[in-house]
Amino acid sequence: MIVILLDELLQKGYGLGSGISLFIATNICESIVWKAFSPTTINTGRGPEFEGAVIALFHLLMTWPNKQRALQEAFYRQNLPNIMNLLATLLVFAAVIYLQGFRVEIPVKSSRQRGARGSYPVRLFYTSNMPIMLQSALSSNIFLISQMMYSRFSENLLVRLFGVWEAKDGSSQLHAVSGLVYYMSPPLNFREALLDPIHTAAYIVYMLGACALFSKTWIEVSGSSPRDVAKQLKDQGLVMAGHREQSMYKELKRVIPTAAAFGGACIGALSVFSDLMGALGSGTGTLLAVTIIYGYFEIAAKEGDLAGMKGMIMG
């Protein structure tokens, strides 16, 4: 209820962007920071260890006489956040920010004012983070249904073909170990990905295909399809430079669906990389956080430009 009320406040102009997106990004960033700097100690059977990867690095360097082994333990320790997980998270952040700059500039000109020209940008991430959000929602629902069916009909052949769930390494958390949902779920770590290449290949194909398909579908239902964009440009009195008004839709149809599908596949590939490298906060969570934060950065920059222009006019 509180989240809904805060979202309503932002929607009415008391803040920037969507409240739901802000809360998602805040929650994911809190999780990443906690796993990097948590001072909580956990008994892993080898004595108490710090949960935070950075805290554990300094603790191991100060307490272990063999510094090389201490570094190796800090970078590759199992079942707790490590430095490699943190570096993978930072790498995904940098990759998404870098790829956000890729775009195709479609030159447009005004059909009402002579000499007025501009451009319509079609970004690589044309549908932003929607593909990974829809893919995550689909997978979560399928996993939930599979777990419910397996808990009640674990001996049924069709249920077992759909998914078999077991706890691993003494943990109470269930993981898919066979069946369809096993190939839809990410490998637990990079080592497991190498040991089961068929699972890894199937997961990569599923992620890239699902994200590309959801991205192409989203442009049709969100009002950002080539036909919708052509209508918007026409209503604003804009035409593509070097093209007739009738051929504008064909040119947009050549560019926009390709950008949407390829951008969705890139989002899926980044999510796969995050999962395989064990990025803090999961692959999907990391991508959602960085795309939302980048969106807020653009909104703030746009608001700053408008405020600056208003100040110049009033001054």
Secondary structure, 3 states (H helix, E strand, C coil): CHHHHHHHHHHHHHCCCCHHHHHHHHHHHHHHHHHHHCCCEEECCCCEEECCHHHHHHHHHHHCCCHHHHHHHHHHCCCCCCHHHHHHHHHHHHHHHHHCCCEEEEEEEECCCCCCEEEEEEECCCCCCHHHHHHHHHHHHHHHHHHHHHHHCCCCHHHHHHCEEEECCCCCCEEEEECHHHHHCCCCCHHHHHHCHHHHHHHHHHHHHHHHHHHHHHHHHCCCCHHHHHHHHHHCCEEECCCCHHHHHHHHHHHHHHHHHHHHHHHHHHHHHHHHHCCCCCHHHHHHHHHHHHHHHHHHHHHHHHHHHHHHHHC
